[in-house]
């Protein structure tokens, strides 16, 4: 920086114009205030300098500055080139509405650069990020030349909006794929809650010759492993990530932490958390607190929160969900109330539905059902099915028929298709010996054609996740599986009979 100041001073003393060189270097550092001061002194900046500033402001997320620079450029009669549009379209993707991008698209078409593949790809990407997929697809179909980034932008646009079928269809049609193509699909499945598909695509990528997962791919697939409980695959991916130096990427290290924390491997999660060390961000703290809370390590979760405050990391709403869950699992009602109240008083964080849900669950489990119901009535927002479900579950556990009926009635309106709510209410009636109530619930289910759905389970075998339900025969090797189960059952039955005979002989002998 001192050297640049010396060059600037020299140019002023000797009348030599080093402005372009100085601005380029200042934008690289970056020192934007200094660069802008020099830029403002130029009577008619070149399109090159305009583009440099637009590119810089776009990369740091200041779309309005990019738009002002473009407006200034047009006013001064400086014609934009294809690079200008390539840098401006990503900036327009950050606006809350589509109007600036659509207007820029119109200017682009009139500019004579509408055949430039880089600018067209940037335009397509802008429409994809704005969720205007019809315009993006029309542009994609009309492009005379498509390179890999063009295909990747269209796939990412579909994936971002949840159209995974369309994304996969394009992916399969791609003439050449790279790691970004695979990552767009994997992250799309993961972000849309299709974790098994995300993992399936990653396993396909591993078998793809000449293409290796990068740190973005790893950070995208590990959350799927965490959600599915695929700890063995997660560990194998962790080995790959460490071997390739990806662990130093905070997104990757946080994702590894989440796999261990969610899968109950708490000691290893704590080791990873400690290894992240001073690079920890709020996500790191929240993941560790949540992992401890969910797996019953409640005092440890609260202690970690205290450590977090000592290190001056400000909590957010996710932190408090973890803390309230810790109190719920530890049965710490007073502490839970205190933490809930501290959200607004100490940190000016307004409780959301999930916080009220946690507190209702905490109070309900502790038998404070009347207080839980009063809390629901005092909420500033409309209670959802999770909150009423927590109250219904508490009423079932503690045998409160009256409030159980109130909770169930609300749930029947919110999710009439859910058979679980009818079953729980029926169980409440049955526990209280109210068989007429049980009959009414069954009649309601029959009249509404509501049937209890079979639950599904996941099992991790080798490098794959398998889903199955009771008496499921969808697996291609189901006949072999059931034959083995019957054989095991026969051995158990025989063993049980032998044990029974031995016990009978022993008792006769005594």
BATI-175186 format. One record per atom (N, C-alpha, C): y, z, x. Coordinates in pm, whole numbers, plus 32768, in hexadecimal, padded with zeros to 4 digits. Example, Ala and Ser with C-alpha at 12.3 -4.5 7.8 and 13.67 -1.06 7.14 Angstrom:
% residues 2
7DC7830C8527 7E3E830C84CE 7EB6830C8528 7F1F82C48505 7F9682CA8557 80038313850A 
% end
This chain:
% residues 510
7F8880008052 800080008000 807F80008057 807F805180C1 80F28055811C 810A7FCE815E 809A7F8A817F 80A57F0681BE 80E67EA2815E 80C27EA980DD 80FE7E4F807B 81947E6B806B 81B87EEA806E 82467F0D8066 82937ED780DE 82547EDC8153 82947EA781CD 82A87E1081C2 82417DCA818B 824C7D398178 82BB7D198115 82C47D6980A9 832D7D558046 83B77D698086 83C57DD280D6 84457DED8118 846A7D7B8178 84057D4B81C0 841C7CDD821E 844B7C5F81D4 840B7C428161 84307BCA8114 84BF7BD580DF 84EA7C4E80B9 85727C618087 85DA7C5180F6 85B77C83816E 86147C7B81DF 86237BEC8212 85B47BA28210 85B47B1E824F 85B87AAA81EB 85BE7AC9816A 85C77A608105 854A7A0C80F8 84D77A46811B 845779FF810E 84147A2B808C 83E279CC803F 83A779EC7FBC 83117A057FC9 82EC7A877FC9 82607AAE7FCC 82367AE97F43 82837ACA7EDD 826D7B0A7E5A 81E17AF17E24 81B47A737E29 812F7A527DF4 80C37A9F7E3D 80CB7AA27EC3 80687AEB7F14 806A7B7F7EF2 80E37BB97EE9 80F07C497ECD 80B87C6C7E43 80D77C197DE0 80A57C357D58 800D7C307D53 7FD27BCB7D93 7F407BC07D96 7F017C3E7DD1 7F377C6C7E42 7F017CE27E85 7F177D607E32 7F8C7D6B7DF2 7FA97DE17D9F 7F4E7DE87D24 7F2C7D737CEE 7ED07D717C7B 7E417D937CA4 7E207D7A7D22 7D9A7D9B7D53 7D8C7E327D68 7DFA7E787D8B 7DEE7F067DB1 7DB67F5E7D40 7DE87F627CC1 7E607F1F7C90 7ED77F807C8D 7F4D7F487C9C 7FC97F937C89 801D7F417C28 7FFF7F537BA7 803D7F007B40 80D57F137B33 81097F8F7B39 819B7F9D7B2D 81E77F4E7B99 81B87F577C14 81F77F117C84 81ED7E787C6F 81737E4B7C48 815C7DBB7C31 81B57D887BC1 81C17DD57B54 82147DAB7AE1 82A87DA47B08 82D47E017B5D 835F7E007B8B 837D7D7E7BD6 83227D577C2F 83347CDA7C7B 832F7C617C1F 82D27C657BBE 82C07BF57B61 833F7BE07B0E 837D7C4E7AE2 83F57C447A8D 846C7C097AD8 84677C0E7B5E 84D57BD87BAF 84CC7B407BC0 84597B077B9B 84467A767BAB 84847A2D7B34 84E079D27B4A 8521798D7AD9 84BF793D7A83 846878EE7AC4 8406789E7A7A 837E78AD7ABE 833079107A95 82AC79247AD2 825178AC7AB9 81F778967B16 819778277B09 8127784E7AAA 80DE77E87A79 806C78037A21 800278547A6A 7FF878417AEE 7F98788E7B3E 7FB679247B34 8036794A7B44 805A79D87B3F 80487A117AB2 806D79C27A4E 805579EF79C4 7FC17A0B79AE 7F6E79AF79DC 7EDE79BE79CA 7EA97A3B7A11 7EDF7A567A88 7EB47ACC7AD4 7ED27B4C7A86 7F497B537A4C 7F6E7BCA79FF 7F1D7BD4797E 7F0B7B63793A 7EBB7B6478BE 7E2C7B9178DC 7DF27B5E7948 7D6A7B847970 7D627C19798C 7DC57C4E79D4 7DC57CDC79F8 7DD17D34797C 7E337D177926 7E477D6A78AE 7DD17D5F784E 7D927CEA7849 7D1B7CD977F5 7CA77D307827 7C987D3378AD 7C287D7E78E8 7C367E1678D7 7CB37E4778C8 7CC77ED878B9 7CDF7EFF7827 7CCC7EA077CC 7CD27EBF773D 7D5D7ECD7703 7DB97E78772E 7E417E7676F6 7E5C7DEE76B5 7E1D7DD37643 7E2A7D4E7605 7EB97D2C75DB 7F067D8F75B1 7F8F7D737584 7FE67D4075F7 7FD27D757670 801D7D4476E3 7FF87CB37701 7F787C9376F0 7F4B7C087705 7F917BAA76A4 7F987BD67625 7FD57B8375BE 806B7B7175D8 80AE7BDA7604 813D7BD17624 81567B727699 80FD7B7876FC 810A7B1D776E 80F87A8B7743 80997A7476EA 808379EC76B7 80FD79BC7669 81347A147617 81AB79F375C8 822179D47624 82317A26768C 829C7A1176EF 8289798C7738 820C796E775A 81EC78F1779F 82167879774B 81F5787E76CA 8217780E7671 82AE78017661 82F478727656 8386786F7647 83CB783176C0 8393784B7737 83D0781877B2 83A4778977D3 8357774E777A 832C76C47790 82C376B377FB 827B77207818 820E771B787A 818C76FE782F 81577688783D 80E0765F77F0 806276A77822 801976E777C7 7F9B772877F0 7F3276C17817 7ED576E7786F 7E65768F7891 7DE376CB785D 7D75768D7882 7CF476BD784B 7CD4774B787A 7D04777378F2 7CEF77FC7921 7D38786078C8 7DAF783A7899 7DFE78927842 7DAD78B877C6 7D7278537787 7D24786D770D 7CA378B9772C 7C67789D779E 7BEC78E477C4 7C06797977D2 7C7E79A07801 7CA27A2E780F 7CD87A69778D 7D187A15773B 7D567A4876C1 7CF17A647651 7C8B7A107645 7C297A2475D9 7BE47AAD75DF 7BB77ADC7656 7B7D7B63765A 7BE07BCF762F 7C5F7BBC764E 7CC57C1E7625 7CD17C21758D 7CCC7BAC754D 7CD87BA574BB 7C617BE67474 7BEF7BED74B9 7B787C2E747F 7B8F7CC3746B 7BF47CFC74AF 7C107D8C74A4 7C6D7DAE7430 7CAA7D4973F2 7D027D657380 7CB17D8E7306 7CF27DD972AD 7CAD7E097235 7C9C7D9C71CC 7CEC7D3271D3 7CDB7CC47173 7CCB7C4071BF 7CA27BDA7176 7C7E7B5A71B4 7CF57AFB71C2 7D687B1E7187 7DD77ABE7182 7E047A90720D 7E1F7AE9726E 7E4D7AB972F2 7DEA7A587332 7D697A797329 7D037A227363 7CFD799B7320 7D077999729B 7D03791A7251 7D7D78C47270 7DF27905727E 7E6B78BB72A0 7E5F7882732E 7E2978D27389 7E1578A37412 7DB3782F7417 7D4C783573C1 7CEA77C873B6 7D317746738F 7D9077517331 7DDD76DB7305 7E2E76A1737A 7E7076FA73C8 7EBC76CD743D 7E61768B74A3 7DEB76C374B1 7D8A76917512 7D5F760374F0 7D4875EB746F 7D1D75667444 7D8A74FC745E 7E0A75267455 7E7974CA746B 7E9974B97500 7E61750C7554 7E87750F75E1 7E4974A07634 7DDA74677603 7D9674007650 7D28743676AA 7D0E74BB76A3 7CA574F776F6 7C29751C76A4 7C2174E7762A 7BB9751375CD 7B2B74E875F3 7B1C74A47664 7A9674807691 7A6774D57707 7ABB75337732 7A98758777A4 7A2E75EE777A 79B975EB77BA 7948763E7791 796676D277A5 79B476F6780C 79D177837825 7A2D77BC77B9 7A96776F7797 7AF2779B772F 7AAC779F76A6 7A58773B768B 7A0F7737760B 79AE77AE75FF 796D77D1766F 79127844766D 795F78C57654 79D678D17692 7A2B7946767B 7A56794E75E9 7A7578DA75AD 7A9B78D5751F 7A2578FD74C7 79AF78C974E5 793678EB7499 791A798174A3 792979B6751B 79127A457531 79757A9974E1 79F27A6A74D9 7A587AB0748B 7A307AB873F8 7A067A4673BF 79DB7A467333 79617AA1731E 79067AA1737F 78907AF77376 78B57B8A7374 79147BB173CB 793E7C3D73D1 798D7C677356 79D47C087319 7A1F7C25729F 79C47C237223 79467BFA7235 78E87BF471C5 78F87B7B716D 79447B15719C 79567A99714F 78EB7A36717E 78717A4F7154 77FE7A067189 77F579767157 782C795E70E1 782978D570AC 787B78797107 78F278A6712F 794778567189 7907784A7213 78CA78B97240 788878B772C3 7815785372C5 77C37852725B 775077F87257 777C77667248 77E5775071F9 781976C771EA 784976927271 789076E772BA 78C176C1733F 784B76A7739D 77E676FD7397 776E76EF73EC 7728766A73D1 7717764B7351 76D175CF732B 772075527353 77A4755B7355 77F974E77374 781074D3740A 77EE7536745A 7809752C74EA 77B374BE7529 77F0745F7570 77A373F375AD 774D74247621 777D748A7667 773374C376D9 772C755A76C7 76B4759076D4 76A2762276CA 76607653774A 769E76B4778A 765D76F077FE 761D777477D4 75DE77BB7831 75997838780F 75F9789F77D3 767378B3780A 76CF791277CC 76F178F2773A 76F2786F7718 770D7848768D 769F787B7631 762278617657 75B07892760A 75B3792B7602 75CD796B7673 75CF79FE7676 763A7A37761A 76B079F77616 771C7A2775BF 76F67A1F752D 76B379B17505 768B79A17479 761E7A067455 75BF7A1A74AF 75547A7C7498 758F7B08748B 75EB7B2A74E7 762A7BAE74E4 767B7BC27464 76BC7B587434 77087B6073B8 76AF7B817341 763E7B3B7337 75DD7B5972CC 75A77BE772D9 75827C0D7353 75477C927369 75AB7D007347 76287CED736D 76907D527354 76A37D6A72BE 76937D02726F 76A47D0D71DE 76227D2D7195 75B67D3F71DF 75377D6871A1 74DE7CF77173 75027C797192 74B07C077168 744A7BE871D7 73E97C4071E4 738B7C357253 732B7BBF7243 730F7B9871C7 72B97B2471B1 72FA7AA671E7 737C7A9471CB 73C57A1F71FD 73D37A257295 73E77A9E72CA 73F37AAE735C 73717A8773A1 72FF7AB3736A 727D7A9473A5 725E79FF739B 728479C2732B 726D79337319 72B678E27385 73347905739F 738178C17408 734578DC7491 731E795A74A7 72E379807527 7268792C7546 7213791974E2 719878CA74F4 71B77836750E 722B780674DF 7250777974F3 7296775F7577 72BE77C975BC 730A77B77639 72BB7767769F 72F7770276DA 72B076B57741 7298770577C0 72FC775677E6 72F077AD785C 732C78347837 72E778A0785E 731879277842 7336796F78C4 739179CE78BF 73A57A277931 739B7AB87901 73B37B167959 73A17BA37935 74047BCD78C8 74797B8C78C2 74DC7BAD785B 74A77B8577D1 745E7B1677CB 74227AEB774B 73C27B557717 736B7B837770 73097BEA774B 734F7C6C7723 73B47C927772 73FA7D107759 74437D0D76D4 747E7C9976B0 74C47C8D7630 74657CA975BC 73EC7C7775C6 738A7C8A755C 73567D1A755B 73377D5075D1 73027DD975DB 73697E3D75A6 73E67E2F75D3 744E7E8D75A7 746A7E7C7512 74607E0074E0 74747DE77452 740D7E3073FD 738F7E247423 73257E6C73DA 733B7F0373E0 735C7F367456 736F7FC77467 73E47FF97414 74547FB07417 74CB7FDC73CF 74BB7FD17338 745F7F7C730A 74457F6E727B 73CE7FBF724B 73A2801C72A1 73378079727A 72AB8040727D 729A7FC872B5 72147F8B72BE 71DD7FA5734A 71BB80247360 7198805173E7 711580177419 70B4800A73C0 70337FD173E9 70447F407417 70997EF473D0 70B37E6973F7 70FE7E61747B 715B7EBF7490 71A57EC3750E 71467ED97583 70E97F367570 70887F5375DA 70287EDE75EE 70027E9F7581 6FA97E2A7588 6FEA7DBA75D9 706B7DA275C1 70B37D39760A 70BE7D5D769E 70D27DDC76BC 70DB7E067748 70567DEF7790 6FE87E0F774D 6F647DFB778A 6F4A7D66779F 6F7E7D127745 6F757C807759 6FC57C5577D3 703B7C9077E3 70927C6F7854 704E7C9278D8 70067D0178DA 6FC27D2A7956 6F5C7CC27984 6F267C787925 6EC27C117947 6F017B887960 6F867B807952 6FCD7B017965 6FE37AE979FB 6FB17A7C7A2D 6FBF7A5F7ABC 704F7A377ADD 70807A6D7B4A 71047A477B7B 71787A907B39 715D7AE77AD9 71C77B337A96 71A67BC77A9B 72017C157AD2 71EA7CA57ADE 72557CF17A90 72307D617A51 72927DB17A08 73007DE47A65 737C7DE57A35 73E97E1F7A82 740E7EA77A47 74787EE37A78 749A7F6A7A4C 74C47F6E79B9 74FF7F017986 75257EFC78F8 74A77EF678A1 74447EA878CE 73C47EA07885 73837F29787D 73827F6F78EF 73447FF478F5 738B80557899 74118053789E 746080AD7849 744E808C77B5 742680107795 74127FE7770A 7388800D76D5 73228005772A 7299801D76FA 727380B176FC 72AC80FF7756 7285818C775F 72A181DB76DE 731281C37697 732482087617 72B581E975B2 727C816F75B9 720C814D7561 719281A17584 717A81B37606 710C82097633 712182987601 719F82C77608 71BF834F75DB 71A5835F7546 71CD82FC74F6 71BD83047465 712A82FD743C 70DB82B07486 704D829E7465 6FF5830A74A1 702E835A74FC 6FDC83BD7542 6F80837F75A9 6FA4830975D9 6F5182C2763C 6F7082F576C8 6F44836F76E4 6F6883B17762 6F2A836D77DB 6EAB834277CF 6E6883037843 6EAE8282786B 6ED1822F7809 6F1981B27828 6FA381D4785F 6FE382387825 706582637855 7061828F78E6 6FF882D8790A 6FE983057995 6FD6828E79F3 6F89822C79C6 6F7281B57A1A 6FF481667A2E 7043815D79C4 70C4811979CF 712181687A2B 711881EC7A24 716A82407A7D 714982267B0F 70C982187B2D 709F81FA7BB7 70DC81777BE4 70D781127B8D 7111808E7BAC 71A8809B7BC3 71EA80E87B6C 727B80F97B76 72A2813C7BFA 725981A37C1F 727881EB7C9B 725D81927D15 71F081487D0E 71CB80F17D7E 723580877D97 727780587D2C 72DA7FEE7D39 736A80227D40 737980A47D4E 73FE80DF7D5F 745180E57CE1 740F80E17C6C 745980E27BED 747E816F7BC0 743F81D57BF9 7457825E7BCA 74E982877BDF 752A824D7C42 75B782717C5B 761482407BEC 75E381E27B9A 762E81B77B24 762282257ABA 7694825C7A8D 769282CF7A33 765082AF79AD 765E8232797D 761C820C7900 75848215790F 755281EB7982 74C181EF799C 7493827F79AA 74DA82CE79FA 74AF83597A11 74B583AA7990 751A8391793C 752183D578BA 74AE83AB785F 7489832A7866 741982F97814 739583377841 7383834678C4 730B838978F9 7308841A78CB 737B845B78D0 738684E578A0 735E84EF780D 738B848F77BD 736C8490772D 72D784807713 7294842B7760 72048418774E 71BA849C7761 71D784E277CE 7193856177E9 71B885CB7782 723985D1775D 7267863876FF 722C86237674 722B85A77645 71F8858B75BE 7160859975B6 711D857A7624 708A857E7623 705386097644 70AA866B764E 707B86F57664 705D871776F3 707C86BD774F 706586D777DE 70E2871D7816 70F9879677E4 717987DA77F8 719387FF788A 712D882D78D0 71418855795C 716C87DC79B0 712A876B7997 714F86F179E1 71DA86C279B7 71FA86D27938 728086AD7908 72EA87007950 72CE877F7962 732E87D679A7 733D87AD7A3A 72D087827A77 72D887547B02 732E86D57B0D 731C867A7AAB 736D85FF7AAA 740086227A92 7417867E7A36 749F86AB7A18 74E386E47A95 749A87387ADE 74D187727B59 74E687077BC4 748E86A27BC5 749986377C28 751585E07C0F 753885CD7B90 75B285817B70 762C85C77BAA 7628864D7BA6 768D869F7BEA 771B86867BBC 777586737C1A 780486697BFD 782885EA7BB0 77CB85897BAA 77E7850C7B60 77D3851D7AC9 77A285927A9E 778785A87A10 7802858A79BA 77EA854A7949 7854853A78E5 782B85857867 787A857977FE 785E85C47783 77D6859F774A 77AE85217758 772B84F47727 76BA8541776D 76C8855977EE 766385A3783B 765386307803 76C4867577F0 76C186FD77BA 768586FF772E 76B186A476D9 768186A2764E 75EB86897648 75BB862B769B 752B860B769B 74D8868476C2 750486CC7729 74B987407758 74BE87B276F2 753587C976B8 754288327653 74E9881375DA 74EB879575AE 749B876C753A 7405877A7558 73DC875275D0 734F875D75F6 732087EE75F5 73718846762D 734E88D5762E 7349890C75A0 73A888E3754D 73AF891774C4 733788EC7471 7317886C7476 72AB88367422 72248870744A 7214889074C9 719288C374F7 718F895A7507 71E7899F74BC 71DD8A3074B0 72168A807523 725B8A3F7580 72968A8875F1 73278AAB75CD 73358AFA7563 73B88B137529 74168B5F7586 73EC8BD175C3 74468C18761E 74738BBF7693 74178B6B76C4 74398B117733 74A48AAB7708 74998A7B768C 74FB8A1A7659 75868A597652 758D8AD57620 760D8B1A7614 76468B3D769D 75EE8B6076FA 76198B7E7782 76528B0177C6 76128A9077AD 76418A1277E7 76CA89ED77AE 76DD8A0C772F 776089F376F1 77CD8A457735 77AF8AC37752 780F8B187799 78308ADE7823 77C88AAE7867 77DB8A7078EC 783289F278E0 781D89A87875 786A892F785C 78FF894E784C 791D89BA7804 79A889E277F0 79E78A137872 79988A5978C3 79CA8A8A7944 79F28A14799C 79A489A77994 79C1893079E5 7A2888D479A2 7A6A8909793B 7ADA88C578F9 7AB5883D78BC 7A3A88357887 7A1287BF783B 7A2687DE77A7 7A7987927766 7A9C87AE76DA 7A2C877D767E 79FA87D27625 798F87A775C9 79C28747755F 796686FD7522 798A86A874B0 793186CC743B 7935867C73D2 78E8869C735A 7853869C7373 7822864673D0 7793864173F0 776686C47432 77BB86FC7487 779C877B74C8 777F87E67460 77D287EB73F9 77C388547394 7749883F733B 771F87C3732A 76A187AC72E3 762F87ED7331 762E87D773B6 75C78813740B 75CA88AA7407 764288E4740C 764F8976740C 762189B27388 76468972731A 761B89A47296 758589967283 754B892A72BA 74B9891C72B6 7476898B7305 74B289AE7378 747B8A1B73CA 747B8A9D737A 74E88AB87335 74F08B3172E2 748B8B2D7270 74778AB67237 74168AA671CA 73888AC571F9 73648A89726B 72DD8A9E729F 72C98B2C72D3 73368B6D72FB 732C8BF7732C 73468C5F72C3 73688C357249 73838C9271DC 74008CE671F3 74618CB0723F 74D98CFD7263 75498CDB7200 75498D21718D 75A68D017121 76368D237148 764C8D99717C 76D48DC471A0 77108D69720B 76BF8D46726E 76EE8CEE72D9 770D8C6372A1 76BB8C357244 76D18BB37206 77548BAE71BA 776F8C18716D 77EF8C207125 78648C1C7187 78578C6871F3 78C28C717257 78DE8BE87297 78738BA272BB 78828B1D72F9 78C08ABB7297 78948AC0721A 78CA8A6671B3 79608A7C71A2 79898AFB719C 7A178B1B718A 7A6A8AF37204 7A2C8AF9727C 7A778ADB72F7 7A9A8A477303 7A5589F272B9 7A6E896372C4 7B01894272AA 7B3389727239 7BBE89547215 7C2189B27259 7BFD8A307262 7C5A8A947298 7C768A7A732C 7C0B8A64737C 7C1C8A57740E 7C2E89C7743C 7BEB896973F7 7BE688DF742C 7C1F887773CD 7C5088A1735A 7C8E884572F9 7C3087D272D4 7BAF87F472C6 7B4B8791729C 7B2287B1720C 7B44875871B0 7B21876F7124 7A8B875D7111 7A4687BF70D5 79B587B170C0 79948737706A 792B86F27090 78FB867E7045 788186A56FF2 784D86416FAA 77D9865C6F54 776586996FA2 774D8664701D 76DB86967068 76EB87287091 7768875570A5 777F87E170C8 7767883C704F 779888106FDB 777C885B6F61 76E6885F6F45 76A387EE6F5E 761287E96F49 75C7884C6FA1 75F288557020 75B388B5707D 75C88944704E 764489627020 766189EC6FF5 76178A0E6F75 760F89AF6F18 75C289C56E9C 753089DF6EBF 74FA89916F1C 747089A36F47 745C8A2C6F87 74BB8A556FDC 74B48AD8701F 74B38B496FB9 75128B436F5C 751A8BAC6EF6 74A08BAB6E9C 74738B356E76 73FF8B296E1D 73818B606E5B 73698B3F6EDA 72F18B716F1E 72F38C0A6F29 736C8C416F39 737A8CD26F47 73768D1B6EC0 73688CCE6E54 73608D0B6DCF 73E68D1F6D8C 74528CF46DCE 74D98D026D95 74F78C886D3D 74A78C776CD4 74AD8BFD6C84 752B8BF76C2F 75568C676BF8 75D08C6A6BA8 764A8C436BFD 764E8C786C77 76BD8C566CD1 76B98BC16CF6 763F8B8D6D0A 76308AFF6D2A 76638AA96CB8 76438AD16C3C 76718A856BC7 77098A8D6BB8 77428B036BD3 77D48B126BCD 78188ABA6C35 77D98AAF6CAA 78108A596D14 781289C76CE6 77A6899C6CA5 779F89136C73 780E88F96C0E 7826895B6BB7 788D894C6B4F 791A89476B8B 792C89876BFF 79B1898D6C3D 79CC891B6C9E 796A88C56CB3 797A88586D13 79EB87F96CEB 7A3A87C76D4C 7AA687696D2B 7A7686DB6D10 79F586C26D29 79BE863D6D0F 7943864A6CB4 791985D96C7C 78A785DA6C1F 782585F16C6E 77D586536C48 7757866D6C92 76F585FA6C84 76B285DB6CF2 7651856D6CF0 75C485A16CDB 756385486CE4 74D8856D6CCA 74A085CC6D34 74D585C56DAE 74A5861E6E18 74C886AF6DF7 754286C56DC7 756F874D6DA6 752287856D2F 751687346CC5 74C987636C51 743687756C76 740487206CD0 7379872D6CFD 736187AE6D48 73C487D66D9A 73B988556DE4 73B488CA6D83 740888C46D1B 740889306CB8 738589326C69 735488BD6C44 72D688B56BF9 726388EC6C4D 726088CA6CCE 71F888FE6D27 71FD89956D32 727789CC6D39 72888A5E6D40 72598AA06CBF 72798A616C4C 724D8A966BCA 71B58A956BBF 71778A2F6BF7 70E58A266BF6 70A88A956C4A 70E48AAE6CBF 70AE8B146D19 70C08BA16CE0 71348BB86CA1 71528C406C6F 71398C506BDA 71098BE76B97 70E38BF16B0A 71578C016AAB 71C98BC06AC6 723C8BC86A6D 72398B4F6A0E 72098B696995 71F58AFD6934 727A8AC76900 72D78B2168E1 73558AFA68A1 73A58A9968FA 73BD8AC06977 740A8A6869D0 73B689F269FF 73318A0269FE 72D989916A1E 72EB892169B9 72FB89466939 731188E268D1 739A889D68E3 73FF88EB690A 748588B2691F 7481884B6991 744088736A00 7437881A6A74 73E7879C6A51 737887B06A09 7322873E69E5 736B86DC6989 73B687106928 740086B868CD 7463865F6919 74A68699697C 7504864C69CE 74BB85E26A1F 744786076A53 73F785AA6AA4 73BF85386A4F 739A855669D3 736684ED697A 73D084816960 745184AB695F 74BE844B694B 74DC83FD69CA 74D584426A3E 74F884026ABD 748B83A46AEF 740D83CE6AE0 739E837C6B0F 732983846AAC 733783436A3A 72CF834969D2 7249831069FE 724A82C06A69 71D182806A9A 717D82DC6AF3 71B3834E6B1E 716F83A36B80 710C84026B3C 708B83ED6B4F 702984436B0B 702384D06B44 705084E26BC2 704885656C02 709285D16BB6 710585AE6B7C 715586116B32 710B86416AB5 70C785E46A71 7079860A69FA 700586656A21 6FC486466A90 6F5186956ABE 6F7C87236AE0 6FF087316B26 702087B76B4C 704388096AD0 708887CA6A6F 70A9881369F3 702A883C69A9 6FC887E169A7 6F4988036967 6F07887A69AB 6F0E887F6A30 6ED488EF6A7A 6F1D89726A5E 6FA289696A4B 6FF189E16A29 6FC28A1869A3 6FB289BE6940 6F8189E968BC 6EF58A2468C7 6E9F89E36916 6E148A126922 6E0F8A9D6962 6E638AB369C9 6E668B376A0B 6E948BA469AD 6EEE8B7D694F 6F218BE068ED 6EC68BEC6873 6E598B9D686F 6DFC8BA067FE 6E308B596783 6E978B046794 6ED18ABA6724 6E8C8A326719 6E188A3066D6 6DC989B666CF 6E05894D6672 6E55897C6612 6E9B891B65BD 6F0288CE660F 6F4189126670 6FA088D066CA 6F5A88686720 6EE2888B6751 6E92882D67A1 6E7387B1674E 6E4E87C666D0 6E2C87566677 6EA786FD665E 6F1C873C664F 6F9786ED6639 6FB5869266B0 6FA686CA6729 6FC2867B67A2 6F61860767AD 6EE186216790 6E7E85B56798 6E9B85486730 6ECA857266BC 6EED85126653 6F6584BC6680 6FC684FD66BF 703B84B366F3 7010844C675C 6FB5847567B3 6F868419681D 6F3C83A467E0 6EEA83C2677B 6E9C8358673C 6EF882F866F0 6F5C833066AA 6FB982DE665E 7010828766B8 703182B9672F 7083826C678B 7034821867ED 6FAE821567DB 6F5481C96834 6F6981F368C8 6F74827568DA 6F8B82AC6962 6F0882E06998 6EE282AC6A0A 6E6582D66A49 6E8183096AD5 6E34836A6AFC 6E4283A26B83 6E0C833E6BE9 6E6283156C44 6E3A82B46CA9 6DEE82F76D1A 6D9282AC6D52 6D4782E16DC4 6DA282E56E3F 6D9E83536E86 6DEC835E6F02 6DA983116F72 6DF982E96FD3 6DC182A17046 6DD182F570C4 6D7D82D97126 6D82831D71A7 6D8382B67216 6DB682DF7289 6DB782897300 6D6382CB736C 6D1B827873B5 6CCF82AA7427 6CE7824D749E 6CFD82897511 6D15823C758B 6C91822B75D5 6C6881AE75E7 6BEC818F762F 6C0D8128769B 6BFC81507717 6C1A80F57785 6CAC80CE7785 6CC5804C7779 6D4E8019777A 6D7E7FF076F0 6D43802B7687 6D6B80027601 6D74807775A1 6DC180637535 6DCE80C574CA 6D8A808C744F 6D2D80D97414 6CE280AC739F 6D0781017326 6D2180BE72B6 6D4481017239 6CCA80FF71DD 6CB1816F7199 6C418170713C 6C5C81D370CB 6C1781BE7058 6C1E82196FE6 6B9082446FC4 6B84829C6F60 6AFF82CD6F37 6AA9825A6F07 6A2F82526F3A 69CD81EA6F16 6A02815D6F31 6A5481526F97 6A8F80D16FBC 6A2580786FFC 6A1C7FFB6FCF 69BC7F9D7009 6A037F1D7039 6A847F2A7055 6AD07EB47080 6AB87E917113 6A877EF07161 6A707ED571EF 69FB7E7371FF 6A087E12725A 699C7DAF726A 69167DEB7293 691A7E6172D0 689D7EA272F8 687C7F1A729F 68A97F147221 68967F8771C7 68027FA771AF 67AD7F4071A9 671E7F5A7193 66E37FAC7205 67097F877281 66D87FD272F6 6710806072F7 6790806D72D1 67D180F272D0 678B814E726D 6773811A71F2 6733816E718B 66A1818B71AE 665C812B71ED 65D281437218 65CD81B6727D 662E81B672DA 66348222733E 665682A772FC 66B382A3729A 66D8831F7253 665F835A7208 6613830071C6 659C832F717D 6535836B71DC 6527832E7252 64C9836272B5 64F683EC72E6 657983FA7301 65AE847C732C 659B84E472BF 65B684BB7241 65A7851871D1 6514854671C4 64B684E771D8 6427850A71CF 6401856F723B 6438855C72B5 641B85BA7323 645386447303 64CE864772CE 650D86C772AA 64BD870E723E 649186BE71DA 644686F7716A 63C18730719B 638086E471F3 63018713722B 63148792727D 6380879272CD 639E88067320 63BA888172C8 640488697259 642488D871FD 63A6890F71BC 634A88B57196 62CC88E17158 627A893471BA 627589047237 6229894D729D 626489D872B4 62E889DF72B7 632C8A6072C9 630C8ABC7255 63088A8071DB 62E98AD07164 625C8B087169 61FC8AB3719A 61718AE071A5 61648B4F720D 61AE8B3F727E 61AA8BA572E7 61E18C2A72B3 624F8C227265 628A8C9C722E 62298CDE71CC 61E18C89717C 61828CBF711C 610F8D067164 60DA8CC671CF 606F8D02721F 609F8D85725D 611C8D837290 61528DF972D3 61608E6C7271 61928E4C71F6 61A68EB47191 611E8EEB7161 60B68E92715A 60318EBE7130 5FF68F1B7199 60108EF77218 5FDB8F477286 60198FD47284 60A08FDA7267 60E3905B7261 60AE90AB71EB 
% end
